[in-house]
Amino acid sequence: MANNIDSNLVRVLTELIVSRDSARISLEEQIEKGQALKGLAVGSHGMFESVKNDFKNWRAYNIELIKRIFYTDKWKYRSHQTVVL
């Protein structure tokens, strides 16, 4: 059957490369940084450009972090998604 997947294979495809605690701490830190970015008041075009640049750097870091935490390509972030600030 096409839907009969070996449970050991699924487990291996989703293994962490780093410890669970390390992954949790890294992800929580990035969530906090993202919430701080989201909460910034943008009062000028210069500030908007600065926050936009910070967001791009934060997002790029997150993509790389996920690649380094998980063993599989399954969890790679879809780079075509966009977020409006």
C-alpha positions in Angstrom: 0.0 0.0 0.0 1.2 3.5 -0.8 0.2 4.8 2.6 2.0 2.1 4.6 5.2 3.9 5.7 7.7 2.2 7.9 7.5 3.9 11.3 11.2 3.7 11.8 11.8 5.6 8.6 9.4 8.3 9.7 11.2 8.6 13.1 14.6 8.9 11.4 13.4 11.5 9.0 12.3 13.8 11.9 15.3 13.3 14.2 16.9 16.4 15.7 20.6 17.0 14.9 21.1 18.8 18.2 19.7 18.1 21.7 16.1 18.7 22.3 16.9 21.3 25.0 19.3 23.1 22.6 16.7 23.2 19.8 14.0 24.5 22.2 16.3 27.3 23.6 17.3 28.4 20.1 13.7 28.4 18.8 12.4 30.2 21.8 15.1 32.9 21.4 14.2 33.4 17.8 10.5 33.6 18.7 11.2 36.3 21.3 13.3 38.2 18.7 10.5 38.0 16.2 7.9 39.2 18.7 10.2 42.1 19.5 10.4 43.0 15.8 6.7 42.7 15.4 6.1 45.0 18.3 8.3 47.9 17.0 6.6 51.1 16.2 7.6 52.3 12.8 7.3 56.1 12.6 9.4 57.0 9.6 10.5 55.5 6.3 14.1 55.2 7.7 12.8 53.2 10.6 10.7 51.1 8.3 13.7 50.2 6.2 15.7 49.4 9.3 13.0 47.1 10.7 12.5 45.5 7.2 16.3 44.8 7.1 16.2 43.3 10.6 13.3 41.1 9.7 15.1 39.8 6.6 18.1 39.0 8.7 16.0 37.3 11.4 14.1 35.3 8.7 17.3 34.2 7.0 18.7 33.1 10.4 15.6 31.1 11.2 15.8 29.3 7.9 19.4 28.3 8.5 18.6 27.4 12.1 15.9 25.0 11.0 18.2 23.4 8.5 20.8 22.9 11.2 18.3 21.5 13.8 16.4 18.9 11.8 17.8 16.0 9.9 15.3 16.1 7.1 14.5 18.4 4.2 10.8 17.9 5.2 11.0 20.8 7.6 12.7 23.4 5.4 10.9 26.7 5.4 9.1 27.5 2.2 11.0 30.5 0.9 8.2 31.7 -1.3 6.0 32.6 1.6 5.9 36.3 2.4 5.1 38.2 5.6 4.0 41.8 5.6 5.3 44.0 8.4 
